[in-house]
Amino acid sequence: MAGDGSDQRALQYEQTLMYGRYTQELGVYAKEEAARLRESGQRRSVRDRSRTLDLLEYDKGRCAKCRRSGYPYVLEAPAQDFISVCTVRCQKFLISRVGEDWIFLILLGLLMALVSWVVDFCIAICLQAQKWMYGGLDSNVFLQYLAWVTYPVVLITFSAGFTQILAPQAVGSGIPEMKTILRGVVLKEYLTFKTFVAKVIGLTCALGSGMPLGKEGPFVHIASLCAALLSKFMSLFGGIYEEPGVTGIKDIGLIGMKNESRNIEMLAAACAVGVGCCFAAPIGGVLFSIEVTSTFFAVRNYWRGFFAATFSAFIFRVLAVWNRDEETITALFKTRFRLDFPFDLQELPAFAVIGIASGFGGALFVYLNRLIVQFMRKQKVINKFLMKKRLLYPALVTLVLSTLTFPPGFGQFMAGKLTQKEALVTLLDNRTWAKQGIAEEFDYIGNAQAWRHPQVNVFVTLVLFIVMKFWMSALAITIPVPSGAFMPVFVIGAAFGRLVGESMAAWFPDGIHTDGTIYPIVPGGYAVVGAAALSGAVTHTVSTAVIVFELTGQISHILPVMIAVILANAVAQSLQPSLYDSIIRIKKLPYLPELGWGHHEKYNIRVEDIMVRDVRYITLNCCYRDLHNVLLTGQLKTLALVESAESMILLGSIERAQLQSLLSQQLGRARRLQYIRERAVEEKKRLSIVSDPASDDNGSQRTSQEVRFQISTEESSFSPTRPVPHKPLKPALKRPSVVERPTELPTSPHDHSGIGLKNLFCSSPDAEALEDDEDVEDDMTIREIAEWEERQLDEQVNFNNCKIDPAPFQLVERTSLHKTHTIFSLLGLDHAYVTSIGRLIGVVSLKELRKAIEGSVTVKGVKVRPPLASFRDSGTSSSENETTELHKLWDRHKSMSLPRESTPSESEEKSQ
Amino acid sequence: MAGDGSDQRALQYEQTLMYGRYTQELGVYAKEEAARLRESGQRRSVRDRSRTLDLLEYDKGRCAKCRRSGYPYVLEAPAQDFISVCTVRCQKFLISRVGEDWIFLILLGLLMALVSWVVDFCIAICLQAQKWMYGGLDSNVFLQYLAWVTYPVVLITFSAGFTQILAPQAVGSGIPEMKTILRGVVLKEYLTFKTFVAKVIGLTCALGSGMPLGKEGPFVHIASLCAALLSKFMSLFGGIYEEPGVTGIKDIGLIGMKNESRNIEMLAAACAVGVGCCFAAPIGGVLFSIEVTSTFFAVRNYWRGFFAATFSAFIFRVLAVWNRDEETITALFKTRFRLDFPFDLQELPAFAVIGIASGFGGALFVYLNRLIVQFMRKQKVINKFLMKKRLLYPALVTLVLSTLTFPPGFGQFMAGKLTQKEALVTLLDNRTWAKQGIAEEFDYIGNAQAWRHPQVNVFVTLVLFIVMKFWMSALAITIPVPSGAFMPVFVIGAAFGRLVGESMAAWFPDGIHTDGTIYPIVPGGYAVVGAAALSGAVTHTVSTAVIVFELTGQISHILPVMIAVILANAVAQSLQPSLYDSIIRIKKLPYLPELGWGHHEKYNIRVEDIMVRDVRYITLNCCYRDLHNVLLTGQLKTLALVESAESMILLGSIERAQLQSLLSQQLGRARRLQYIRERAVEEKKRLSIVSDPASDDNGSQRTSQEVRFQISTEESSFSPTRPVPHKPLKPALKRPSVVERPTELPTSPHDHSGIGLKNLFCSSPDAEALEDDEDVEDDMTIREIAEWEERQLDEQVNFNNCKIDPAPFQLVERTSLHKTHTIFSLLGLDHAYVTSIGRLIGVVSLKELRKAIEGSVTVKGVKVRPPLASFRDSGTSSSENETTELHKLWDRHKSMSLPRESTPSESEEKSQ
C-alpha cells in the first residue's frame, strides 16, 4: 500500500497527507513527468508531431471561432449552416430550461440531502456495530478492549489509506480550500469526482470510528464538489453552460465572466447547502457559509443559498420521517426548555462569562491545533519514521484516543461510552443533574447515566470530559482523513456550558428569580449557549447562534446566545486567527489575507512599490518567434499586448491559450500543406511568366524572401517588414471604422474561416479537414519542414483572429496598496496591469499583493487561474500539455541546430 | 398653518409631501435664494467681501494643511508648536478610545433602544387614551363615533403638519432613501437633526392614531439618523473622526475613503439596529437590513450589525422588564405552540399554498400602492384642490379609514376594536377558533372576543379583515407621515395564514396524523407562516422568516416558514418590484438599478456609447481665470486634471473644494494686503536704486508686468510666462524626488505655512491673523482692487498645495456596460474617467449609467456627492455658499466692466 515509487516523491506526498500541506510539488512532479515524456518522445517522427498540432488546432477551432466583434462570418457560411444554426437554436431553447438555476439548485439540494442522509445512516450503523461488539464481549475486559480499540483503528486506517490513494485533496475540512476557491484562485484538483468519492467514503469511515471528528466542514466541500460535478454534467445538455457562438454577443470575455460569476455563485450556494443538509439548518447554513467563505457577498445571490439549503434540509428531514426515525419534521437535537420563563435577567452575567471563557478556549484550541502540527513537522526523527509508514500516524493517534475513552478504563470518568451525538443530546437535556449531588435518588434516564459515576461527582466528570476532549479533538483533526472540527468543538462547548449551568443550579437551587414563582435554572440552556459560543470562537462566526437555534428547535435563549457568541468572537478574534485561516496558513494556500483599517504602515505602500516591473508582453508587430519565447518563459494566464517595445502603450490582454492557438495555427500541418500547394502553383506560374518582367515595382521585396512575401500578403494587411515604428493603433484595436474595414476583409483567409465554421457546426470536423488536405502530398523532408517552420516563426503575428480583451484591469503606479487590495477583493482579480499615461510599466498579481500584505515571501506561487476553469472548459484548459507541446517544438528546433540569424530588434526589446 | 409664501413654491413643497416625490426643486430654490441675496448684497462694500474671503480661507486652513506627502513643515514650526503637537497627540490618544467602533455601536444601540422603547410607550399611551375615550362615551353612539374618528384625524393631521413644517424628508418609510444613501449617493437633507426630530415625533403620533401603519421602516431611518448625528457629535471629541495632519499618512485621499467607508459601514450597522430594536430581533434585523439596503455586503462588517443590534434588542427588552411589563426577557409576540409535534408532514402543501398566494398578494399590494399614488397624481382636479389644502388629504384618508373600523359600525365585522398589536397577538394564538363554529361554548378570552360576532362566522370576519386591511394599508402608507408598511402587511399575512389554518382545522378536526396520537392542527402556526410569507413577498426578502422566529420566540415551524417565504418571493419577484424599489421609482430617487444576466442587449453597449465626451477639466498650466470659469459652469464633485489641452493626458483629479480654496486664496485679502506691503517696499526700493541699473538681465520681464513678476517669484517655481508647452510632469505629480525638492522648498511661502500651522493648533486663529494684518493699511480703492484681482486671475495656477488624487478610477472606452455596472456597484463609485492610452476622452457618472440601463432619460440628476459628506466635513462642504461667493465675485467683475484681454490659449482650449 505504501513504499513504492521514489523516496523523495513519497516524502512529499506524505507531507501533503500528513499535515495537509499544499505545496507546489505536484506541479513540479507534473513538469518532471512532462520532461520525461518529452525525452522519450524525441524519437517520434516530426510528421506525427505536426499532425498532433493540427488536431490541437481543430480542438480549439470552436473556441477560436469566438472572433472579434461584428465579424460577419454567418454571411460567409454556406446555406446548410443556416439550417444547422436554426436547429441548434431550437435545441438550445428546449435544453436551456434544464440549465436554469432553480433546477440546478433543486438537484443539488436533493443530491446533498441524500448523501447526507446516507452518510449519517452508515455512520449510525458503524457506531451501532462497535457498540454491539463491545457489548457482546462483556465477559472479558481484554477482549472488550481489543474490540473497542481495533474497530476505530481499522476504520481510520482504511479511511486514511483510501483517501490517500484516491485523492489526497480530500483530507481535512475543505472549508479553507473552498474559501480560497471562492476568492478566485483555482485549486483544480479539489473539485474532481475522485475527490468526491474519496471524501464521502473517507468521511463515513472516519466518523463511523467514533473519533471526535465533525461532519460539517467536509460537507461544505462535498456540496461544492457536487455542484462542480453537477455543473459539468449539466453542461453536457447545453443550456446556459454552453459556450457562446451564435448569440451575437460582442464582448466575448464577458461570457467567461458570466460563467465564472455564475459558477462562483453556485459554489457559494453549494457551501450553504453543505452546512444546511448537515445540520438541517438552512438559515444558519447560509449565514455560516457566507461568514466562513466570503469576503464580499452579493445579496442577489442570497436566495440561491436559501433556496437550495432549505430544500436540502427539508429532504434530509423528510428522509428521517420516511425512515420512521421521527414522527414529523423537527430539529436534529430538539430541546424542551420551558417557554414562559427561559432564563432570568440576573443569569446574564453567567452567560457572559461563558462567552468570554469560550473566546479564550476557542483561541487556545486553534493555537493547540497549530502547535501539534508544527511540533510534528519539526521533530525530524518522528517525522522521518512516520513518513515511511504513512498509515502509522492515524493508527497511533486513534489507538491512543480510543484507549483513553475505553468505558471500563479512563472512559468511565468522561462518559467515554457515549458517541458524539448521544453526548450532545444528554448535554442539552432540560433536566438538572446537579440535584443528584444532593438527592441521590435522581433518575438518570438512558444515556444520561453515562455521566454518573458512583465515586466521582458529575462536575468532575464534566471537567474531565472537557479537558480530555479538548486536546483529543485538536489532535484528532490532524489525522489525515476527511474530517471537520465544528462538531467536536460544539460538544465541548455544550459540556462547558453544562458545567457552568450545573454550577449555577447547585448555587441557586430554587432559581434566582425572587418574587413569586420559583423558576429553577435550566442547565441545558447554558449548554446551548456554551456550544454556540465555543464553536463561534473557533470559527470566528456569529452565525453559530442561528445554527444552534435550528439544531435545538428553540430560539428562546436568543439573547444569551447572541451575547455569548459576540463576546466569544471578540475575545477569540483578538487572540488568534480562525481555525480555517489557521489551516490556510498551515497549508500555505494562496489566499489573500484581510487588510484591517488599523495598519497604518500599509497606507504608505503604493502599487509601484510592489509591482513586478519585468512584465511579459507581446508587441503588436512581434513575430511568431517572440510569441514562442514569451510562451515558453512565462506562466501567466494572460499576456499584455503593447503597441511597441518603445512606446509600451497597453492595448489589451490576450489569453495564453489564444496565443498558443495562434502559434500552432502558424506551424500547423494545414498551413504547411497550403504552402506546398502554393509553392507548386508558384513554380508553375514562374515557369510560365519567366519571360514577362512586368511586375518590377515590388521586385525589391521579392528578391530576398520570395516565399515569405506571398504568404504575408495572403495573411494580413500588415507589411512584412519589421519593426514598424509607431504604427497607428486604430485598425488593430479600435472599433473598426467603416473606412478601414473593407481593406482588411478581403485579405482575411476565407477558407480558414470556412473550415472553422464547419468545425463549429459539424460533429466530426477532423474527417472533413483531412479529406480537404488529402489533395496535396506532404512530400517535405524533416529538414525542409524545420526550415519552413523557422521561416514561419520569423513572420509577423497576425492578431486579426485573436480574442483580445481591450479593457484589462489597469491601475496607476500611485494607487495605494489599500485601494488595490479592495479592488482585488471586490472584483476577484488575479492580476492587474500598472500603467503610467497609458504605458505599461508593471503588473501586480495576487502573489505580490499577498507578499506585500504579509510582508513575507514564504507563500509559494500556486497556479492562479480563473475559478472553475478546470471543469468549465476542459477542452482548452490543459495548459500544461500545451506548454509541453511547445517545449517539444522548441527542443526539436534546438536539436535540428539550424543556424538562426539573431534579429537585432528582438534583442533590443529584451534589453529594455 | 398653510398658504403663506409664494404659491409656486408651496405647490412644489406640497408635491414633495404629498407623494414623497424627490425633485430638484429644493436645490433650485436654494439657488434662487442665493441669487436674491447676491443682488441685495451687491451694495455692500468690497472691503467687507474680501474680508469674508479671508475668513473663508482661514476656515479652510486646517484642511489646506493636509499638504503633499513628506512636507517637512514640522521642522519649520516654532518651538511652542512642538509642545502643542505633543499635547494634541496625548489628547488624541486619550480621546481616540472614545472613537472606537464598539463604543460607537454601544451608544447607538443604547440610544435606539431608548428611542424605540419611548416611542412604543407613547404609542401605547395614545392608543389607551383612545380606548378610554371610546369606552367612556358608550352611552351615545354618535359621541362615541366622534371620539373614535376625531382622535386619529387630529393625530395624523398633526403628524403630517409637523413633519411637513420641520422636515419633509421624514415622510414615509426611509428604507428606499437608506438604500440610495448606502449605494453611495448622498441625499444630504435626509440625515439631519431636524429630520430626526420630525421622524420620531411624527412617527409616534402617526402610530398612536391606530392607523394601519408600521414602525419598522421609519426605525431604519431613525437609526441611520442617530448614527449620523452620533458620528457628528463624536467627531467633536476627535478620535478617528479627526482629519489627518500629523499622522504622516501619505495618501490623503485615502483618509476620505477610509472615513467614507467607515461611515457606510456604520450606517449599514445602524439599519440593522433599526430593525433589531424595533422587533427585538437582532439576527433578523441584520439580515433584513442587508437584504433591503445592500447590493454587495462586506462580511467584515457583519459583526458590527450583530453587535449593535443585539445590544439594542437586549436593552429594549430589558427596559420592558424594568418597567414590569414582562417577567423576563422574552419574544415580543411570544407563541406557545406545542414543541413535540409542531406540524405534520402532510400539512406542507397547505403551507406551500399560503406561500404562493402570499406571493401574488404581495405583488398585488405593491401594485395597488403604486396605483393609488399614480391615480392621485393624475387626477388634476383632486390634485389641485389637495395641493392647496395640504393637510386635507391625510385628514380625509384617516377619516375614511377610522370610520370603517368604528367598532359598533362596520368594525364589528373586522375586529376593528383591536389595535395592530392586539390583532397580531390574537392571530398568533395557539388555540383553534374554528371549533366555535361547531361548539358555541368555546371561550374567547380577552381580545380574541373581537373576532367573534354573534351573526357571522369567524371565517367571514377573517376574510373581511384581510380584504379591508389590504386596501386600507395600501392607502394608509400614502399618507405623508413617517410610516412603514411592514407591520400592516405582517398582520394581514398573519390573518391570511390564520384563515387557512382555521379552514384546515375545520377540515381535519382531529389532525391529519393517522397513527396513534391525535395532534390537532395549530392555526397559529399557519398565521406565523402567512405573516412571514406576505411580508417577505412585499419586501422581497427571505429574512422575514428569521424575524418571525425572533418575534414569536419559536423556531419549530422553520421548514414551513422557509418554504412559504421562498415560494412567496419567487412569485412576487417575478411579478412586481419590491415595495422599496417601487417607492424608489415613484420618488425617482437616484438609485442604480440591478442589471440582470438576462439582458443580452446590454452586453453590446460600451462605455464609449454612454460616456459624456464634453468633460470639464483643468490643465496643469491653466490660469486662475480658467479655474474660475470651470468652477462656475460645472457641478461635478471632482475635476479632472490633464497635462494640457492638446495632449489631454489624465494626471489625476482634484476636489472642487480644493480648487475653490485655491481661488479664494489667490483672491483673498491676505494676499492683497501682502501685495500692498510689497508694493510699498518696492516703491521705496525703486526710489533708492533708481540710479543703479544693475539688474538688467531680467529687465525685459519686468518692463510690462512689474508687479506680477514679483508675486510670481514669491509664489512658486513656475515661470510666469504662459502657456508653457509640454511641461515635464514629474515635479508636479510624481513622487517628489530628492533632487527636485530642495529647489522648490525655499520658494514656498514661509509665513503662510506658519499661519496655517498656528491655525491648526490654536483655538482662535482669527484674532492673531487679524493682528498680523493690521500693520498695513488697506488703502486700495474698489477699482484698484478689481484691477488687482484681474491681474491675479491671469496668473498661472500653483497646484503645489493642492490635494490631487493621483489615481482616479479609469475605464477604457471599450469597457462593456456590464463590467462598468459591476465596478460601479462594487466600488460604490459615482463617476469614472474614460481614458484612451492615457488620454482623457470622457467621463461616466452614475447618471449616464442609470440612463443606459433604464433606457430612459426621466431621472433627473440629483446632486451626487460622497456619502455622509454632509455631516462629515461641515466646514468645507457648503459648496453652494462657495459657488454663491464665486458668483458674487464674478458679477462684481462684470459690473466693473473692465476691458479684459481675451487670452488666446484659453479659447483654444475651449474649442477643443
Interface residues (C-beta under 8 A of the other chain):
Chain A: W102 T247 I249 K250 D251 L254 M257 K258 R262 P282 I283 L287 I290 E291 S294 T295 F296 F297 A298 V299 R300 Y302 W303 F306 F307 T310 A313 F314 R317 V318 V321 E327 T328 I329 T330 A331 K334 R336 L339 D340 F341 P342 F343 D344 L345 H513 V542 A545 V546 F549 E550 G553 Q554 I555 S556 I558 L559 M562 I563 I566 N569 A570 E594 W597 H600 Y603 N604 R606 I649 L650 L729 R735 P806 A807 Q810 L811 V812 R814 T815 S816 H818 K819 T822 I823 L826 L827 T835 S836 I837 G838 R839
Chain B: W102 T247 I249 K250 D251 L254 M257 K258 R262 P282 I283 L287 I290 E291 S294 T295 F296 F297 A298 V299 R300 Y302 W303 F306 F307 T310 A313 F314 R317 V318 V321 E327 T328 I329 T330 A331 K334 R336 L339 D340 F341 P342 F343 D344 L345 H513 V542 A545 V546 F549 E550 G553 Q554 I555 S556 I558 L559 M562 I563 I566 N569 A570 E594 W597 H600 Y603 N604 R606 E608 I649 L650 R735 P806 A807 Q810 L811 V812 R814 T815 S816 H818 K819 T822 I823 L826 L827 T835 S836 I837 G838 R839
